């Protein structure tokens, strides 16, 4: 089963004994549902991903003004000395990002276990132009017309994926090199 406590999906019989690989399973595949009873029972719902921010105004300029998310709600806790701001992409309030701003300054490192936030966009080039106009560096330009990466003011990696298939490559993106890490 791999490491202790890890779940592994059952391999289709066709993958045993050197046979040709079967079609990949998806999360809605009945075999996957059997391997994970909670998915079958619908006992959970994804709510949000929380990221800590060190400058709330700067972070809101990035996530809302540059990236295009909208603020859904905000909660200030005088006793806990923090502010929570919940954001979502327009029209998709089911997948939220919670910005947590602790009023007392702290330094945060980005753990290796966290990868990135990802958003599907209608026009990858327009999204990158808007980000650039707001002073955001495009760390991995959409040279392929499909994927780009940027980083928030707190160094959170954000992936942008073109909705549907890749767009035809365009300048200046096609010849733009990577900048920094993504």
KOLFI-967549 format. One record per residue: residue in one letter; x, y, z of N, C-alpha, C in turn. Coordinates in Angstrom, 1 decimal. Example, Ala and Ser with C-alpha at 12.3 -4.5 7.8 and 13.67 -1.06 7.14 Angstrom:
// KOLFI-967549
<a; <13.2; -5.7; 7.8>; <12.3; -4.5; 7.8>; <13.2; -3.3; 7.8>>
<s; <12.8; -2.2; 7.1>; <13.7; -1.1; 7.1>; <12.9; 0.0; 7.9>>
//
This chain:
// KOLFI-967549
<x; <0.8; -1.2; 0.0>; <0.0; 0.0; 0.0>; <0.9; 1.3; 0.0>>
<x; <2.2; 1.2; -0.1>; <3.0; 2.4; 0.0>; <3.3; 2.7; 1.4>>
<x; <3.4; 4.1; 1.7>; <3.6; 4.5; 3.1>; <2.4; 4.2; 3.9>>
<x; <2.7; 4.2; 5.2>; <1.6; 3.8; 6.2>; <0.5; 4.8; 6.1>>
<x; <-0.7; 4.4; 6.0>; <-1.9; 5.2; 6.0>; <-2.2; 5.8; 4.6>>
<x; <-1.4; 5.6; 3.6>; <-1.6; 6.1; 2.3>; <-2.7; 5.3; 1.6>>
<x; <-3.5; 5.9; 0.8>; <-4.5; 5.2; 0.0>; <-4.0; 5.0; -1.4>>
<x; <-4.2; 3.9; -1.9>; <-3.8; 3.6; -3.3>; <-5.0; 3.1; -4.0>>
<x; <-5.1; 3.5; -5.3>; <-6.2; 3.1; -6.1>; <-5.9; 1.7; -6.6>>
<x; <-6.9; 0.8; -6.7>; <-6.7; -0.5; -7.2>; <-6.4; -0.4; -8.7>>
<x; <-5.3; -1.1; -9.1>; <-5.0; -1.1; -10.5>; <-5.9; -2.0; -11.3>>
<x; <-6.4; -1.5; -12.5>; <-7.2; -2.4; -13.3>; <-6.5; -3.7; -13.7>>
<x; <-7.2; -4.8; -13.8>; <-6.5; -6.1; -14.1>; <-5.6; -6.0; -15.4>>
<x; <-6.0; -5.1; -16.3>; <-5.3; -5.0; -17.6>; <-3.9; -4.5; -17.3>>
<x; <-3.6; -3.8; -16.2>; <-2.3; -3.3; -15.9>; <-1.4; -4.3; -15.3>>
<x; <-1.9; -5.5; -14.9>; <-1.0; -6.5; -14.3>; <-0.4; -7.3; -15.4>>
<x; <0.7; -7.9; -15.0>; <1.5; -8.9; -15.8>; <1.9; -8.3; -17.2>>
<x; <2.3; -7.0; -17.2>; <2.9; -6.4; -18.4>; <1.9; -6.1; -19.5>>
<x; <0.6; -6.1; -19.2>; <-0.4; -5.7; -20.2>; <-0.3; -4.2; -20.5>>
<x; <-0.9; -3.8; -21.6>; <-1.0; -2.4; -22.0>; <-1.7; -1.6; -20.9>>
<x; <-1.3; -0.4; -20.6>; <-2.0; 0.4; -19.6>; <-3.4; 0.6; -19.9>>
<x; <-4.3; 0.6; -18.9>; <-5.7; 0.9; -19.1>; <-5.9; 2.4; -19.1>>
<x; <-7.0; 2.9; -19.5>; <-7.3; 4.3; -19.5>; <-7.2; 4.8; -18.1>>
<x; <-6.7; 6.1; -17.8>; <-6.5; 6.6; -16.5>; <-7.9; 6.7; -15.8>>
<x; <-7.9; 6.4; -14.5>; <-9.1; 6.5; -13.7>; <-9.3; 8.0; -13.3>>
<x; <-10.5; 8.4; -13.1>; <-10.8; 9.8; -12.7>; <-11.4; 9.7; -11.3>>
<x; <-11.6; 10.8; -10.7>; <-12.1; 10.8; -9.3>; <-13.5; 10.3; -9.3>>
<x; <-14.3; 10.4; -10.4>; <-15.7; 9.9; -10.4>; <-15.8; 8.5; -10.8>>
<x; <-14.7; 7.8; -11.1>; <-14.7; 6.4; -11.5>; <-15.2; 5.6; -10.3>>
<x; <-16.1; 4.6; -10.6>; <-16.6; 3.8; -9.5>; <-15.5; 3.1; -8.7>>
<x; <-14.4; 2.7; -9.4>; <-13.3; 2.0; -8.7>; <-12.7; 3.0; -7.6>>
<x; <-12.6; 4.2; -8.0>; <-12.1; 5.2; -7.0>; <-13.1; 5.4; -5.9>>
<x; <-14.4; 5.4; -6.2>; <-15.4; 5.6; -5.1>; <-15.3; 4.5; -4.1>>
<x; <-15.0; 3.2; -4.6>; <-15.0; 2.1; -3.7>; <-13.7; 2.2; -2.8>>
<x; <-12.6; 2.8; -3.3>; <-11.4; 2.9; -2.5>; <-11.5; 4.1; -1.5>>
<x; <-12.4; 5.0; -1.7>; <-12.6; 6.1; -0.8>; <-14.0; 6.3; -0.4>>
<x; <-14.5; 5.6; 0.7>; <-15.9; 5.7; 1.1>; <-16.4; 7.1; 1.3>>
<x; <-15.6; 8.0; 1.8>; <-16.1; 9.4; 2.0>; <-16.5; 10.0; 0.7>>
<x; <-15.9; 9.7; -0.4>; <-16.3; 10.3; -1.7>; <-17.6; 9.7; -2.1>>
<x; <-17.8; 8.4; -1.9>; <-19.1; 7.8; -2.3>; <-20.2; 8.3; -1.4>>
<x; <-20.0; 8.6; -0.1>; <-21.0; 9.0; 0.8>; <-21.3; 10.5; 0.7>>
<x; <-20.4; 11.2; 0.0>; <-20.5; 12.7; -0.1>; <-20.6; 13.4; 1.3>>
<x; <-19.7; 13.0; 2.2>; <-19.7; 13.5; 3.5>; <-18.8; 14.7; 3.7>>
<x; <-18.2; 15.2; 2.6>; <-17.3; 16.3; 2.7>; <-17.6; 17.3; 1.5>>
<x; <-17.2; 18.5; 1.8>; <-17.3; 19.5; 0.7>; <-16.1; 20.4; 0.9>>
<x; <-15.4; 20.7; -0.2>; <-14.2; 21.6; -0.2>; <-14.7; 23.0; 0.1>>
<x; <-14.0; 23.7; 1.0>; <-14.4; 25.1; 1.4>; <-13.5; 26.1; 0.9>>
<x; <-12.2; 26.0; 1.3>; <-11.3; 27.1; 0.9>; <-9.8; 26.6; 1.2>>
<x; <-8.9; 27.4; 0.7>; <-7.5; 27.3; 1.0>; <-7.1; 28.6; 1.7>>
<x; <-6.4; 28.4; 2.8>; <-6.0; 29.6; 3.6>; <-4.5; 29.9; 3.3>>
<x; <-4.2; 31.2; 3.0>; <-2.8; 31.6; 2.9>; <-2.6; 32.8; 3.9>>
<x; <-1.5; 32.9; 4.5>; <-1.2; 34.0; 5.4>; <-0.6; 35.1; 4.6>>
<x; <-1.0; 36.3; 4.9>; <-0.4; 37.5; 4.2>; <0.2; 38.4; 5.2>>
<x; <1.2; 39.2; 4.8>; <1.9; 40.1; 5.7>; <1.4; 41.6; 5.5>>
<x; <0.8; 41.9; 4.3>; <0.3; 43.2; 4.1>; <-1.0; 43.0; 3.4>>
<x; <-2.1; 43.2; 4.1>; <-3.4; 42.9; 3.6>; <-3.8; 43.8; 2.4>>
<x; <-3.5; 45.1; 2.4>; <-3.8; 46.0; 1.3>; <-3.1; 45.6; 0.0>>
<x; <-1.8; 45.3; 0.2>; <-1.0; 44.9; -1.0>; <-1.5; 43.5; -1.5>>
<x; <-1.9; 42.6; -0.6>; <-2.4; 41.3; -1.1>; <-3.7; 41.5; -1.8>>
<x; <-4.6; 42.4; -1.3>; <-5.9; 42.6; -2.0>; <-5.7; 43.2; -3.3>>
<x; <-4.7; 44.1; -3.5>; <-4.4; 44.7; -4.8>; <-4.0; 43.6; -5.8>>
<x; <-3.2; 42.6; -5.3>; <-2.8; 41.5; -6.1>; <-3.9; 40.6; -6.5>>
<x; <-4.6; 40.0; -5.5>; <-5.6; 39.0; -5.7>; <-6.9; 39.6; -6.3>>
<x; <-7.3; 40.8; -6.0>; <-8.5; 41.4; -6.5>; <-8.3; 42.3; -7.8>>
<x; <-7.4; 43.3; -7.6>; <-7.2; 44.2; -8.7>; <-6.5; 43.6; -9.9>>
<x; <-5.4; 42.9; -9.6>; <-4.5; 42.3; -10.6>; <-5.0; 40.9; -11.1>>
<x; <-5.3; 40.0; -10.2>; <-5.7; 38.7; -10.6>; <-7.2; 38.6; -11.0>>
<x; <-8.0; 39.5; -10.4>; <-9.4; 39.5; -10.7>; <-10.4; 38.8; -9.8>>
<x; <-9.9; 38.3; -8.6>; <-10.8; 37.7; -7.7>; <-11.7; 38.8; -7.0>>
<x; <-12.8; 38.3; -6.4>; <-13.6; 39.3; -5.7>; <-13.8; 38.9; -4.2>>
<x; <-13.9; 39.9; -3.4>; <-14.0; 39.7; -2.0>; <-15.5; 39.3; -1.7>>
<x; <-15.6; 38.2; -1.0>; <-16.9; 37.7; -0.6>; <-17.4; 38.1; 0.8>>
<x; <-16.4; 38.0; 1.7>; <-16.7; 38.5; 3.1>; <-15.4; 38.7; 3.8>>
<x; <-15.6; 39.4; 5.0>; <-14.4; 39.7; 5.8>; <-14.8; 39.6; 7.3>>
<x; <-13.9; 39.2; 8.1>; <-14.1; 39.0; 9.5>; <-12.9; 39.6; 10.2>>
<x; <-13.1; 40.5; 11.1>; <-12.1; 41.1; 12.0>; <-12.3; 40.6; 13.4>>
<x; <-11.2; 40.1; 14.0>; <-11.3; 39.6; 15.4>; <-10.4; 40.5; 16.2>>
<x; <-11.0; 41.3; 17.0>; <-10.2; 42.2; 18.0>; <-9.5; 41.3; 19.0>>
<x; <-10.2; 40.3; 19.5>; <-9.6; 39.5; 20.6>; <-8.4; 38.6; 20.0>>
<x; <-8.6; 38.1; 18.8>; <-7.6; 37.2; 18.2>; <-6.5; 38.0; 17.4>>
<x; <-6.8; 39.3; 17.2>; <-5.9; 40.2; 16.5>; <-5.6; 39.7; 15.1>>
<x; <-6.6; 39.4; 14.3>; <-6.4; 39.0; 13.0>; <-7.7; 39.4; 12.1>>
<x; <-7.4; 39.4; 10.8>; <-8.5; 39.6; 9.8>; <-8.5; 38.5; 8.8>>
<x; <-9.7; 38.0; 8.5>; <-9.9; 37.0; 7.5>; <-10.6; 37.6; 6.3>>
<x; <-10.2; 37.4; 5.1>; <-10.8; 37.9; 3.9>; <-11.0; 36.7; 3.0>>
<x; <-12.2; 36.4; 2.6>; <-12.5; 35.3; 1.7>; <-12.7; 35.8; 0.3>>
<x; <-12.0; 35.2; -0.6>; <-12.1; 35.6; -2.0>; <-12.4; 34.5; -2.9>>
<x; <-13.0; 34.8; -4.1>; <-13.3; 33.8; -5.1>; <-13.3; 34.4; -6.5>>
<x; <-13.1; 33.5; -7.5>; <-13.2; 33.9; -8.9>; <-14.7; 34.3; -9.1>>
<x; <-14.9; 35.3; -10.0>; <-16.3; 35.7; -10.3>; <-17.0; 34.5; -10.9>>
<x; <-18.2; 34.3; -10.3>; <-19.1; 33.2; -10.8>; <-18.7; 31.8; -10.2>>
<x; <-17.7; 31.7; -9.4>; <-17.3; 30.4; -8.8>; <-17.0; 30.6; -7.3>>
<x; <-18.0; 30.8; -6.5>; <-17.8; 31.1; -5.1>; <-17.6; 29.8; -4.3>>
<x; <-17.7; 28.6; -5.0>; <-17.5; 27.4; -4.2>; <-16.0; 27.1; -3.9>>
<x; <-15.1; 27.7; -4.7>; <-13.7; 27.4; -4.4>; <-13.1; 28.8; -4.0>>
<x; <-12.8; 28.9; -2.7>; <-12.4; 30.2; -2.1>; <-11.0; 30.1; -1.6>>
<x; <-10.4; 31.3; -1.5>; <-9.1; 31.5; -0.9>; <-9.4; 32.4; 0.3>>
<x; <-8.9; 32.0; 1.4>; <-9.0; 32.8; 2.7>; <-7.6; 33.4; 2.9>>
<x; <-7.6; 34.8; 2.9>; <-6.4; 35.5; 3.3>; <-6.5; 35.7; 4.8>>
<x; <-5.4; 35.3; 5.5>; <-5.4; 35.5; 6.9>; <-4.3; 36.5; 7.2>>
<x; <-4.7; 37.7; 7.8>; <-3.7; 38.7; 8.2>; <-3.7; 38.8; 9.7>>
<x; <-2.6; 38.4; 10.3>; <-2.3; 38.6; 11.7>; <-1.8; 40.0; 12.0>>
<x; <-2.5; 40.7; 12.9>; <-2.2; 42.1; 13.1>; <-0.8; 42.3; 13.7>>
<x; <-0.3; 41.3; 14.4>; <1.1; 41.4; 15.0>; <2.0; 40.8; 14.0>>
<x; <3.0; 41.5; 13.5>; <3.9; 41.1; 12.4>; <4.6; 39.7; 12.7>>
<x; <4.6; 38.9; 11.7>; <5.2; 37.6; 11.7>; <5.9; 37.4; 10.4>>
<x; <6.9; 36.5; 10.4>; <7.5; 36.1; 9.1>; <7.1; 34.7; 8.8>>
<x; <6.7; 34.5; 7.6>; <6.2; 33.2; 7.1>; <7.1; 32.6; 6.1>>
<x; <7.4; 31.3; 6.2>; <8.1; 30.7; 5.1>; <7.1; 29.9; 4.3>>
<x; <7.4; 29.6; 3.0>; <6.6; 28.8; 2.2>; <7.0; 27.3; 2.3>>
<x; <6.2; 26.5; 2.9>; <6.5; 25.1; 3.0>; <6.6; 24.4; 1.7>>
<x; <7.4; 23.4; 1.5>; <7.6; 22.6; 0.3>; <6.3; 21.8; 0.0>>
<x; <5.5; 21.5; 1.0>; <4.3; 20.7; 0.8>; <3.2; 21.5; 0.0>>
<x; <3.3; 22.8; 0.1>; <2.3; 23.6; -0.6>; <2.8; 23.9; -2.0>>
<x; <2.0; 23.7; -3.0>; <2.5; 23.9; -4.4>; <2.0; 25.2; -4.9>>
<x; <0.8; 25.4; -5.3>; <0.3; 26.6; -5.9>; <-1.3; 26.6; -5.9>>
<x; <-1.8; 27.8; -6.1>; <-3.2; 28.0; -6.4>; <-3.3; 28.0; -7.9>>
<x; <-4.5; 27.5; -8.4>; <-4.7; 27.5; -9.9>; <-6.0; 28.0; -10.2>>
<x; <-6.0; 28.8; -11.3>; <-7.3; 29.4; -11.8>; <-7.4; 29.2; -13.3>>
<x; <-8.6; 28.8; -13.8>; <-8.8; 28.8; -15.2>; <-9.3; 30.1; -15.7>>
<x; <-8.7; 30.6; -16.8>; <-9.1; 31.9; -17.3>; <-9.6; 31.8; -18.7>>
<x; <-10.4; 32.8; -19.1>; <-11.0; 32.8; -20.5>; <-10.0; 33.1; -21.5>>
<x; <-9.0; 34.0; -21.2>; <-8.0; 34.5; -22.1>; <-6.7; 34.7; -21.4>>
<x; <-5.8; 33.7; -21.5>; <-4.5; 33.7; -20.8>; <-3.7; 34.9; -21.1>>
<x; <-3.8; 35.4; -22.3>; <-3.0; 36.6; -22.7>; <-3.5; 37.9; -22.0>>
<x; <-4.9; 38.0; -22.0>; <-5.5; 39.2; -21.4>; <-5.2; 39.2; -19.9>>
<x; <-5.3; 38.0; -19.2>; <-5.0; 37.9; -17.8>; <-3.6; 38.3; -17.5>>
<x; <-2.6; 37.8; -18.3>; <-1.2; 38.2; -18.1>; <-1.0; 39.7; -18.4>>
<x; <-1.6; 40.2; -19.4>; <-1.5; 41.7; -19.6>; <-2.0; 42.5; -18.4>>
<x; <-3.2; 42.1; -17.9>; <-3.8; 42.8; -16.7>; <-2.8; 42.7; -15.5>>
<x; <-2.2; 41.5; -15.3>; <-1.3; 41.3; -14.2>; <-0.1; 42.2; -14.4>>
<x; <0.5; 42.2; -15.6>; <1.6; 43.0; -15.9>; <1.3; 44.5; -15.7>>
<x; <0.2; 45.0; -16.1>; <-0.2; 46.4; -15.9>; <-0.3; 46.7; -14.4>>
<x; <-0.5; 45.7; -13.5>; <-0.5; 46.0; -12.1>; <0.9; 45.7; -11.5>>
<x; <1.9; 45.6; -12.3>; <3.3; 45.5; -11.8>; <3.6; 44.1; -11.3>>
<x; <2.8; 43.1; -11.7>; <3.1; 41.7; -11.4>; <4.1; 41.1; -12.4>>
<x; <5.1; 40.4; -11.9>; <6.0; 39.7; -12.8>; <5.4; 38.4; -13.3>>
<x; <5.4; 38.1; -14.6>; <5.0; 36.8; -15.1>; <6.2; 35.9; -15.0>>
<x; <6.2; 35.0; -14.0>; <7.4; 34.2; -13.8>; <7.6; 33.1; -14.8>>
<x; <6.4; 32.5; -15.3>; <6.4; 31.5; -16.4>; <5.4; 32.0; -17.4>>
<x; <5.9; 32.7; -18.4>; <5.0; 33.3; -19.4>; <4.2; 32.2; -20.2>>
<x; <3.0; 32.5; -20.7>; <2.3; 31.5; -21.5>; <2.8; 31.3; -22.9>>
<x; <4.0; 30.9; -23.0>; <4.6; 30.7; -24.3>; <3.8; 29.7; -25.2>>
<x; <3.2; 28.7; -24.5>; <2.4; 27.7; -25.1>; <1.0; 28.0; -25.3>>
<x; <0.6; 29.3; -24.9>; <-0.8; 29.7; -25.0>; <-1.7; 29.0; -24.1>>
<x; <-1.2; 28.3; -23.1>; <-2.0; 27.5; -22.2>; <-1.8; 27.7; -20.7>>
<x; <-0.5; 28.0; -20.3>; <-0.2; 28.0; -18.9>; <0.8; 29.2; -18.5>>
<x; <0.5; 29.8; -17.4>; <1.4; 30.9; -16.9>; <1.4; 30.7; -15.4>>
<x; <2.5; 31.2; -14.8>; <2.7; 31.3; -13.3>; <3.1; 32.7; -12.9>>
<x; <2.5; 33.1; -11.8>; <2.9; 34.4; -11.1>; <3.0; 34.1; -9.6>>
<x; <3.5; 35.1; -8.9>; <3.6; 35.0; -7.4>; <3.0; 36.2; -6.8>>
<x; <2.3; 35.9; -5.6>; <1.7; 36.9; -4.9>; <2.8; 37.7; -4.1>>
<x; <2.4; 38.8; -3.5>; <3.3; 39.6; -2.7>; <3.9; 38.8; -1.6>>
<x; <3.3; 37.7; -1.1>; <3.8; 36.8; -0.1>; <4.4; 35.6; -0.6>>
<x; <4.7; 35.6; -1.9>; <5.4; 34.5; -2.6>; <4.6; 33.2; -2.8>>
<x; <3.3; 33.4; -2.8>; <2.4; 32.2; -3.1>; <2.4; 32.1; -4.6>>
<x; <2.7; 30.9; -5.1>; <2.6; 30.6; -6.5>; <1.2; 30.5; -7.0>>
<x; <0.9; 31.1; -8.1>; <-0.5; 31.1; -8.7>; <-0.3; 30.7; -10.2>>
<x; <-1.0; 29.6; -10.5>; <-1.0; 29.1; -11.9>; <-2.3; 29.6; -12.6>>
<x; <-2.1; 30.0; -13.8>; <-3.2; 30.4; -14.7>; <-3.3; 29.4; -15.9>>
<x; <-4.5; 28.8; -16.1>; <-4.6; 27.9; -17.2>; <-5.7; 28.3; -18.2>>
<x; <-5.4; 28.3; -19.4>; <-6.3; 28.7; -20.5>; <-7.5; 27.8; -20.5>>
<x; <-8.7; 28.3; -20.5>; <-9.9; 27.5; -20.6>; <-10.0; 26.9; -22.0>>
<x; <-10.4; 25.6; -22.0>; <-10.4; 24.9; -23.3>; <-9.0; 24.6; -23.7>>
<x; <-8.8; 24.5; -25.0>; <-7.5; 24.2; -25.5>; <-6.5; 25.4; -25.5>>
<x; <-5.3; 25.2; -25.8>; <-4.3; 26.2; -25.8>; <-4.6; 27.2; -26.9>>
<x; <-4.3; 28.5; -26.7>; <-4.5; 29.5; -27.7>; <-3.2; 29.5; -28.6>>
<x; <-3.3; 30.0; -29.8>; <-2.1; 30.1; -30.7>; <-1.0; 30.9; -30.0>>
<x; <0.2; 30.5; -30.0>; <1.3; 31.4; -29.4>; <1.3; 32.8; -29.9>>
<x; <1.5; 33.7; -29.0>; <1.6; 35.2; -29.4>; <2.7; 35.8; -28.8>>
<x; <3.2; 36.9; -29.4>; <4.2; 37.8; -28.8>; <3.5; 38.8; -27.9>>
<x; <4.1; 39.2; -26.9>; <5.5; 39.0; -26.5>; <5.7; 37.7; -25.7>>
<x; <4.6; 37.0; -25.4>; <4.7; 35.9; -24.5>; <5.5; 34.7; -25.1>>
<x; <5.4; 34.5; -26.4>; <6.1; 33.4; -27.1>; <7.6; 33.4; -26.9>>
<x; <8.2; 34.5; -26.9>; <9.7; 34.6; -26.7>; <10.1; 35.1; -25.4>>
<x; <9.2; 35.3; -24.4>; <9.6; 35.8; -23.1>; <10.2; 34.6; -22.3>>
<x; <11.3; 34.9; -21.6>; <11.9; 33.8; -20.8>; <11.3; 33.8; -19.4>>
<x; <11.5; 32.7; -18.7>; <11.1; 32.5; -17.3>; <11.8; 33.5; -16.5>>
<x; <11.2; 34.0; -15.4>; <11.8; 34.9; -14.5>; <11.7; 34.4; -13.1>>
<x; <12.8; 34.2; -12.4>; <12.7; 33.7; -11.0>; <12.2; 32.3; -10.9>>
<x; <11.5; 31.9; -9.8>; <10.9; 30.6; -9.7>; <9.4; 30.7; -9.8>>
<x; <8.8; 29.6; -10.1>; <7.4; 29.6; -10.3>; <6.9; 28.3; -9.7>>
//
